[in-house]
Amino acid sequence: MKKLIVLGLTGSIASIKAFDLCRLLRKRGFDVQVVMSRASLGIISKATMEWASDKEVITSISGKVEHVKLFGKGGKASLFLIAPATANTISKVAMGIDDTPITTCATTAIGSGLPVLIAPAMHEPMYDHPIVQKNIDFLEKEKRIEMVSPLVEEDKAKMAPIEQIVLAVERKLSKKKLEGKKILIANGATYSKIDPMRIITNLSSGKTGKQLQKQFYITGGLVELIEGGEYKEFCKKNLSKLKKEIDYFIVPAALNDFEPKEYRNKVSSSKKFVLELEPTEKLISIVRKKFPLLKIVAFKAETNKTKKQLEKIGLEFLKKNKVQLVIVNDVSKYPAGSDSSEMGIVSKKKVVWVKATKEKIAKKIVEEISKI
């Protein structure tokens, strides 16, 4: 059964973004019930939000006691999201004042111990008002209330990006299997210099790593993602980060397997040039030697291999490098940059194959990681 998100709209101009927010919530698998204040009706129409949510919009609390049916004991709602939230609404919620459908729903949800997310949106001076800040701090001390911080620019505290708000909803309602775990992700393509103008690199898009970052965040992890760059510096940066207490090191990065001799001056293109490449020292091997107890998840890309061959390669890599999981895939079937793929999650005990979008694959990978 889908979880029901109640989306409260206030009189901020950012309410014009509510249509897209509602649609994205539904795309991510939630039902959405929209509740609108009278002020918000002057910014975006009731009909628009009914089309977006596929439900009749609540604009006032009637004898049907809509707030109780949603947020009372045994209520239908899983979470109350106020996005956007004005300074007026934030202050009223903090003081327990109920004079709009939004504030009445907030009081009922908070009183019932249900999760509440608030995404502020207003001019920067209003956001910086000491009483507004005091009210925000007061609300954040309540465990089930969370602020989705605004984007402060152009003298405005703009509502957080829609994707960020939806991620906050998913995180709030997820099972926190990796709560508080520190996760470092090495991601994307690396390169090695030939001369001051030329490099050798690879075609990694970094899409899998970014999806993993989202899924770790949703499941409660404390995630840091390091994007690719110059190979040696990239390796040093990861090793430096690992000196802190890291629980998991995830390596979807496409690390250069070979390094050329680097020329100080630009190589002339007027004649034939032979480039000699030498094998690089493997980052995972270095990490395993330095951090014998660290949980490592490696990725292994191959071409024109059967599933059985990939499974064998993954298992051999797992044993040789003493990693916890190896994710294998065939890039000849799903080229770099594809939004979908088929990957095998190889552990000592089993292999799990997933053929789906990279978002869904990342979700499954994180699920398997949470078991180790």
Secondary structure, DSSP 8 states (H G I E B T S, - for coil): ---EEEEEE-SSGGGGGHHHHHHHHHHTT-EEEEEE-TTGGGTS-HHHHHHHHTS--B-S--TT-HHHHHHSTT-SEEEEEEEEE-HHHHHHHHHT---SHHHHHHHHHHHTT--EEEEE-EEHHHHT-HHHHHHHHHHHTSTTEEE---EEETTEEE---HHHHHHHHHHHHS--TTTT-EEEEEESB-BEESSSS-EE------HHHHHHHHHHHHTT-EEEEEE--BHHHHHHHHHHHHTS--SEEEE-SB--SEEE---SS---SSS-----EEE---HHHHHHHH-TT-EEEEEEEESS--HHHHHHHHHHHHHHHT-SEEEEEETTTS-TT-SEEEEEEE-SS-EEEEEEEHHHHHHHHHHHHTT-
